[in-house]
């Protein structure tokens, strides 16, 4: 089994509702993201997948959809 991992991070805000604590207030965190692609065979270039392609796809989601967003609205 072969594995390719991409790790990144983003900043995002959220609120916890119905807990009756200070976490109900809007607050932010630095979130860590890990994407893992697994497969049993390598391609003709001898790799599982193009690391650059996986990294770009992850970055597109993180930068476009998550970074500095209010996560409760997603």
Buried (B, 14 or more C-beta within 10 A) or exposed (E): EEEBEBEBEBEBBBEEEEEEEEEEEEEEEEBEEEBEEEEEEEEEEEEBBEEEEBBEEBBEBBEEEBBEBEBEEE
